[in-house]
Amino acid sequence: MSDGYGDIDTAVGEWRDRLIALSHSLHAEPEVAFAEHASAAKLAGVMADAGFKVREAVCDLPTALTAEYGEGDLTIGLCAEYDALPGIGHGCGHNIICASAAGAAIALKEAADRYEFRVKLLGTPAEESGGGKQLMLERGAFDDVTVAMMAHPGPSDLAGPLDSTQACSRFEVSYGGRPAHAAGAPWDGVNAADAAVVAQVAIGLLRQQTPPPFRIAGIVRSGGDRTNIIPERSVLEYEVRTTNAGQLPVLYRRVRACFEAGALATGATVEFRRTEPDYLDLRNDQWLIETYARHLPAFGRTAAHLPPGSNSASTDMGNISQTLPSIHPMIALHGVDAMPHTHEFAAYAVTPAADEAVVHAAQLLARTAFDLAGDSSRRSAYIALHQARR
């Protein structure tokens, strides 16, 4: 097995400069959900140059792609994310995720020939908002995938079987009122912005009665046009997060009641619209994540241990993990204490620490896949799970 690890490390070393260049190029040209045209093209170019069969604009998604290599009854899926955050850029480090997934796929080519398995890289758009992986799952991109893997950058290495994420539901609320002159006859109007204020006050009070892991967050996207016009329309975008997907409907109903109260208090109408698929809570496959964790010391890394219930953030990789065996460990940017979704983390995502994370994550994911391919009993077990799912 160690010879296989050496081949992996050699392959990643040979592609190191190209992988880091990919990471830096994505970082320099951030693109938001479903608009990642240049980013997807850059990834497609790397994979084509590495000898993979690339298909672009798959699943009726212009910025989704697949890249495949090898033949066999086992298919290792590697998920590459590349969407950025509006106004922040790559403050979640998806440039690192993309480059490391590409590196892991490329590093597995020789093993794929030797052990007769397939490598499938999936370019998955719109993780930050839009649920690209869920859309690709529904449209068949994961039908032939036996196990799926990716690694996410952060301030710590995390690789525990119980490490998870929150389930998340996002929606839009629109209030309709009636305009009037704000000075001459405000009583003739129905103030849609006031409805939003009432709702947000109610939600603020509701937070006192929700369990600590639950989260409610939102923004007012539109609340009027001029100070001298009573607003006839206001639009809010909100999300609710819970420890697991089973709790989402309960919290959503309570938050929805707050918005309905805003309409009732002001006389405005209210409409609700789900803006994307729900994100389910992550379930790391125990054998795969423990195998990944066993390789951490070889790279000078030690996984931190989170207390139960401390999971935060949400990802559509949770949806994949509840359909097929998957892992979503966190790879630390050494020396970085900034949290994702900040300008500070975006700046760190293109430093030597980030470059190291690209290389190490590619090696760690590839080693985990290699261990699976070479373990006949474990391989058979996962293939059986895949056949049952299909």
C-alpha positions as CSV (number, residue, x, y, z in Angstrom):
1,M,0.0,0.0,0.0
2,S,2.8,2.4,0.8
3,D,4.0,2.1,-2.8
4,G,0.6,3.3,-3.9
5,Y,0.8,6.2,-1.5
6,G,4.2,7.1,-3.1
7,D,2.6,7.1,-6.6
8,I,-0.1,9.4,-5.3
9,D,2.3,11.8,-3.7
10,T,4.5,11.8,-6.8
11,A,1.5,12.5,-9.1
12,V,0.3,15.4,-6.9
13,G,3.9,16.7,-6.8
14,E,4.1,16.7,-10.6
15,W,0.8,18.6,-10.8
16,R,1.4,20.8,-7.9
17,D,2.2,24.0,-9.8
18,R,-0.8,23.5,-12.1
19,L,-3.1,22.8,-9.1
20,I,-2.0,25.9,-7.2
21,A,-2.3,28.0,-10.4
22,L,-5.9,26.8,-10.7
23,S,-6.6,27.7,-7.1
24,H,-5.1,31.2,-7.5
25,S,-6.8,31.8,-10.8
26,L,-10.2,30.9,-9.3
27,H,-9.5,33.2,-6.4
28,A,-8.6,36.1,-8.7
29,E,-11.8,35.8,-10.7
30,P,-14.5,34.9,-8.2
31,E,-17.9,34.0,-9.6
32,V,-21.2,33.5,-7.6
33,A,-23.7,30.7,-7.8
34,F,-24.7,29.5,-11.2
35,A,-22.5,32.2,-12.8
36,E,-19.2,30.3,-12.5
37,H,-18.6,30.1,-16.3
38,A,-14.9,30.9,-16.2
39,S,-14.3,28.8,-13.1
40,A,-15.9,25.7,-14.6
41,A,-13.9,26.2,-17.9
42,K,-10.7,26.4,-16.0
43,L,-11.4,23.2,-14.1
44,A,-12.5,21.5,-17.3
45,G,-9.2,22.5,-19.0
46,V,-7.1,21.0,-16.2
47,M,-9.0,17.7,-16.3
48,A,-8.9,17.5,-20.0
49,D,-5.1,18.0,-20.0
50,A,-4.8,15.3,-17.4
51,G,-6.5,12.8,-19.8
52,F,-10.0,12.8,-18.3
53,K,-13.1,12.6,-20.4
54,V,-14.8,15.9,-19.7
55,R,-18.5,16.7,-20.1
56,E,-19.5,20.3,-19.6
57,A,-23.0,21.8,-18.9
58,V,-24.3,18.6,-17.5
59,C,-27.7,18.1,-15.7
60,D,-29.0,21.2,-17.6
61,L,-26.7,23.3,-15.5
62,P,-24.4,25.5,-17.6
63,T,-21.7,25.6,-15.0
64,A,-21.8,21.9,-13.9
65,L,-19.4,19.4,-15.3
66,T,-18.0,15.8,-14.9
67,A,-14.6,14.4,-15.7
68,E,-14.1,10.6,-15.8
69,Y,-11.3,8.2,-16.0
70,G,-11.0,4.4,-15.8
71,E,-13.3,1.4,-15.9
72,G,-14.6,-0.9,-13.1
73,D,-17.5,-1.6,-10.8
74,L,-16.3,0.9,-8.2
75,T,-16.6,4.6,-8.9
76,I,-14.9,7.2,-6.6
77,G,-16.6,10.5,-6.8
78,L,-14.7,13.7,-6.0
79,C,-16.8,16.9,-5.6
80,A,-15.3,20.2,-6.7
81,E,-16.9,23.4,-5.6
82,Y,-16.0,26.8,-7.2
83,D,-18.7,29.4,-6.5
84,A,-17.8,32.5,-4.5
85,L,-19.6,34.8,-2.1
86,P,-21.1,38.0,-3.3
87,G,-18.9,41.0,-2.1
88,I,-16.4,38.7,-0.3
89,G,-15.1,36.5,-3.1
90,H,-13.6,33.2,-2.0
91,G,-14.2,33.7,1.7
92,C,-15.2,30.0,2.0
93,G,-12.1,28.8,0.1
94,H,-13.9,27.0,-2.7
95,N,-10.8,27.7,-4.9
96,I,-9.0,25.3,-2.5
97,I,-11.8,22.7,-2.7
98,C,-11.8,22.7,-6.5
99,A,-8.0,22.4,-6.9
100,S,-7.7,19.7,-4.2
101,A,-10.5,17.6,-5.8
102,A,-8.8,17.9,-9.2
103,G,-5.5,16.9,-7.6
104,A,-7.0,13.9,-5.9
105,A,-8.7,12.7,-9.1
106,I,-5.5,13.1,-11.1
107,A,-3.4,11.3,-8.5
108,L,-5.7,8.3,-8.6
109,K,-5.2,7.6,-12.4
110,E,-2.5,5.0,-12.0
111,A,-4.3,3.2,-9.2
112,A,-7.5,3.2,-11.3
113,D,-5.7,1.3,-14.0
114,R,-4.1,-1.1,-11.5
115,Y,-7.2,-1.8,-9.4
116,E,-9.8,-1.4,-12.1
117,F,-12.0,1.4,-10.8
118,R,-13.4,4.6,-12.1
119,V,-12.6,8.1,-11.0
120,K,-15.4,10.7,-11.5
121,L,-14.8,14.3,-10.6
122,L,-18.0,16.3,-10.3
123,G,-17.9,20.1,-10.8
124,T,-20.8,21.2,-8.5
125,P,-21.9,24.8,-8.8
126,A,-23.9,26.9,-6.4
127,E,-23.0,25.5,-3.0
128,E,-23.3,28.8,-1.3
129,S,-26.9,29.2,-2.5
130,G,-28.8,27.2,-5.0
131,G,-28.1,23.6,-3.9
132,G,-26.2,22.6,-7.0
133,K,-25.3,19.1,-5.7
134,Q,-29.0,18.4,-4.9
135,L,-29.9,19.4,-8.4
136,M,-27.2,17.2,-9.9
137,L,-28.3,14.3,-7.6
138,E,-31.9,14.6,-8.8
139,R,-30.7,14.7,-12.4
140,G,-28.6,11.6,-12.2
141,A,-25.0,12.8,-11.9
142,F,-24.4,10.7,-8.8
143,D,-26.2,7.5,-10.1
144,D,-23.0,5.8,-11.0
145,V,-21.0,7.1,-8.0
146,T,-20.2,4.5,-5.3
147,V,-18.7,6.9,-2.7
148,A,-18.3,10.7,-2.7
149,M,-15.6,12.8,-1.1
150,M,-14.3,16.3,-0.8
151,A,-12.4,18.4,1.8
152,H,-13.3,21.9,3.0
153,P,-10.7,24.5,4.2
154,G,-11.1,26.0,7.7
155,P,-9.1,27.0,10.8
156,S,-8.8,23.4,12.0
157,D,-8.6,19.8,10.8
158,L,-11.8,18.0,11.4
159,A,-12.3,14.3,10.6
160,G,-14.7,12.7,13.1
161,P,-17.5,10.3,12.3
162,L,-19.9,12.5,14.3
163,D,-18.8,15.8,12.8
164,S,-21.8,17.2,11.0
165,T,-23.4,20.3,9.6
166,Q,-26.8,21.9,10.1
167,A,-29.9,21.4,8.0
168,C,-31.0,24.6,6.3
169,S,-34.1,25.9,4.5
170,R,-34.1,29.2,2.6
171,F,-37.1,31.2,1.4
172,E,-38.3,34.5,0.2
173,V,-41.1,36.6,1.8
174,S,-42.9,39.3,-0.2
175,Y,-45.3,41.8,1.3
176,G,-47.7,43.7,-0.8
177,G,-49.2,47.1,0.4
178,R,-50.6,50.2,-1.0
179,P,-48.6,53.4,-1.8
180,A,-49.6,56.8,-0.5
181,H,-48.0,60.2,0.0
182,A,-45.9,59.8,3.2
183,A,-46.7,63.4,4.3
184,G,-50.0,64.3,2.6
185,A,-52.0,61.2,3.3
186,P,-50.0,58.4,4.9
187,W,-53.2,56.9,6.4
188,D,-54.3,56.0,2.8
189,G,-51.4,53.6,2.5
190,V,-50.7,50.1,3.6
191,N,-47.0,50.0,4.6
192,A,-45.3,46.8,3.4
193,A,-42.0,47.9,5.0
194,D,-43.8,48.1,8.4
195,A,-45.0,44.5,7.9
196,A,-41.3,43.5,7.6
197,V,-40.5,45.4,10.8
198,V,-43.2,43.7,12.7
199,A,-42.1,40.3,11.5
200,Q,-38.5,40.9,12.4
201,V,-39.4,42.0,15.9
202,A,-41.4,38.8,16.3
203,I,-38.5,36.7,15.1
204,G,-36.2,38.5,17.5
205,L,-38.5,37.5,20.3
206,L,-38.9,34.0,19.0
207,R,-35.1,33.4,19.3
208,Q,-35.5,33.4,23.1
209,Q,-37.7,30.3,22.8
210,T,-35.6,28.3,20.3
211,P,-32.9,25.7,21.2
212,P,-29.3,27.0,21.1
213,P,-28.3,25.1,18.0
214,F,-31.1,26.5,15.9
215,R,-30.4,29.6,13.8
216,I,-32.6,32.2,12.1
217,A,-31.0,34.7,9.8
218,G,-32.1,37.0,7.0
219,I,-31.9,40.2,5.1
220,V,-34.3,42.8,3.8
221,R,-33.7,42.9,0.0
222,S,-36.2,45.6,-0.7
223,G,-38.1,48.0,1.6
224,G,-39.3,50.9,-0.5
225,D,-38.0,53.4,-3.0
226,R,-38.4,56.9,-1.6
227,T,-38.9,58.3,1.8
228,N,-42.0,60.3,0.7
229,I,-43.8,57.2,-0.6
230,I,-45.4,54.6,1.7
231,P,-43.8,51.4,0.5
232,E,-46.1,49.1,-1.4
233,R,-43.7,46.2,-1.5
234,S,-41.0,44.7,0.7
235,V,-39.0,41.6,0.1
236,L,-37.0,39.6,2.6
237,E,-34.7,36.6,2.2
238,Y,-34.5,34.3,5.3
239,E,-33.1,31.0,6.3
240,V,-33.7,28.6,9.2
241,R,-31.1,26.1,10.4
242,T,-31.6,23.1,12.7
243,T,-29.5,20.3,14.0
244,N,-31.1,17.8,11.6
245,A,-33.5,17.9,8.7
246,G,-36.4,16.5,10.7
247,Q,-36.5,19.6,12.8
248,L,-36.6,22.0,9.9
249,P,-40.4,22.0,9.4
250,V,-41.1,22.8,13.0
251,L,-38.8,25.9,13.1
252,Y,-40.0,27.0,9.6
253,R,-43.6,27.0,10.7
254,R,-42.8,29.2,13.7
255,V,-40.9,31.7,11.7
256,R,-43.6,31.7,9.0
257,A,-46.1,32.6,11.7
258,C,-44.0,35.7,12.5
259,F,-44.2,36.8,8.9
260,E,-47.9,36.2,8.8
261,A,-48.2,38.4,11.9
262,G,-46.5,41.2,10.0
263,A,-49.2,41.0,7.4
264,L,-52.0,40.7,9.9
265,A,-50.8,43.8,11.9
266,T,-50.4,46.1,8.8
267,G,-53.1,44.8,6.4
268,A,-50.5,43.8,3.8
269,T,-50.6,40.7,1.8
270,V,-47.8,38.1,2.2
271,E,-46.4,35.5,-0.1
272,F,-43.7,32.8,0.5
273,R,-41.4,31.2,-2.0
274,R,-38.7,28.5,-1.4
275,T,-35.6,29.8,-3.2
276,E,-33.6,26.5,-3.3
277,P,-33.6,22.9,-2.2
278,D,-33.2,22.3,1.5
279,Y,-29.7,21.4,2.7
280,L,-29.6,18.3,4.8
281,D,-27.3,17.6,7.7
282,L,-24.0,15.9,6.9
283,R,-23.4,12.3,7.7
284,N,-19.8,11.3,7.4
285,D,-19.3,7.6,6.5
286,Q,-17.5,6.1,9.4
287,W,-15.0,3.8,7.6
288,L,-14.1,6.5,5.0
289,I,-13.7,9.3,7.5
290,E,-11.7,7.2,9.9
291,T,-9.5,6.1,7.0
292,Y,-8.9,9.7,6.0
293,A,-8.1,10.6,9.6
294,R,-5.5,7.8,9.9
295,H,-3.5,9.6,7.2
296,L,-3.4,13.0,8.9
297,P,-0.3,12.4,11.0
298,A,1.7,11.7,7.9
299,F,1.2,15.3,6.9
300,G,1.8,16.8,10.4
301,R,-1.9,17.2,11.0
302,T,-4.1,16.2,14.0
303,A,-7.9,16.3,13.9
304,A,-9.6,18.5,16.5
305,H,-12.5,17.0,18.4
306,L,-15.8,19.0,18.5
307,P,-18.2,18.6,21.4
308,P,-21.6,17.1,20.4
309,G,-24.0,19.6,19.1
310,S,-21.4,22.2,18.1
311,N,-22.0,21.6,14.4
312,S,-22.5,24.8,12.4
313,A,-22.8,25.9,8.8
314,S,-24.6,24.0,6.1
315,T,-23.7,22.4,2.9
316,D,-25.5,20.6,0.0
317,M,-22.9,17.8,0.5
318,G,-25.2,16.8,3.3
319,N,-27.7,15.8,0.7
320,I,-25.2,13.6,-1.0
321,S,-24.1,12.1,2.3
322,Q,-27.7,11.0,3.0
323,T,-27.9,9.2,-0.3
324,L,-24.5,7.5,-0.7
325,P,-21.4,7.0,1.5
326,S,-19.6,10.3,1.7
327,I,-17.1,12.4,3.6
328,H,-16.6,16.1,4.0
329,P,-13.6,16.6,6.3
330,M,-12.1,20.0,7.1
331,I,-8.5,20.7,6.1
332,A,-6.8,23.4,8.2
333,L,-5.0,26.4,6.8
334,H,-2.1,26.3,9.3
335,G,-1.6,29.5,11.2
336,V,-5.0,30.9,10.2
337,D,-7.6,31.8,12.9
338,A,-10.1,33.7,10.7
339,M,-13.5,32.1,10.1
340,P,-15.0,31.4,6.7
341,H,-17.3,33.9,5.1
342,T,-15.1,36.8,6.0
343,H,-12.8,39.1,4.1
344,E,-10.0,37.9,6.3
345,F,-10.5,34.2,5.3
346,A,-10.7,35.2,1.7
347,A,-7.3,36.8,1.9
348,Y,-5.9,33.7,3.6
349,A,-7.3,31.4,0.8
350,V,-4.5,32.3,-1.5
351,T,-1.5,32.2,0.8
352,P,1.2,29.5,1.2
353,A,-1.0,27.9,4.0
354,A,-3.8,27.6,1.4
355,D,-1.5,26.1,-1.2
356,E,-0.3,23.5,1.3
357,A,-3.9,22.7,2.0
358,V,-4.6,22.1,-1.7
359,V,-1.7,19.6,-1.9
360,H,-2.4,17.8,1.4
361,A,-6.2,17.5,0.8
362,A,-5.5,16.1,-2.7
363,Q,-3.1,13.5,-1.2
364,L,-5.4,12.7,1.8
365,L,-8.5,12.2,-0.4
366,A,-6.6,10.1,-2.9
367,R,-5.1,7.9,-0.2
368,T,-8.5,7.3,1.3
369,A,-9.9,6.3,-2.1
370,F,-6.8,4.1,-2.8
371,D,-7.3,2.3,0.5
372,L,-10.9,1.5,-0.4
373,A,-10.0,0.3,-3.9
374,G,-7.4,-2.1,-2.5
375,D,-9.6,-3.5,0.3
376,S,-11.6,-6.3,-1.4
377,S,-14.1,-6.8,1.4
378,R,-14.7,-3.2,2.0
379,R,-14.9,-2.5,-1.7
380,S,-17.5,-5.3,-2.1
381,A,-19.6,-3.9,0.8
382,Y,-19.7,-0.4,-0.8
383,I,-20.5,-1.8,-4.2
384,A,-23.4,-3.8,-2.7
385,L,-24.7,-0.6,-1.1
386,H,-24.5,1.1,-4.5
387,Q,-26.4,-1.7,-6.2
388,A,-29.1,-1.7,-3.6
389,R,-29.5,2.1,-4.0
390,R,-29.8,1.8,-7.7
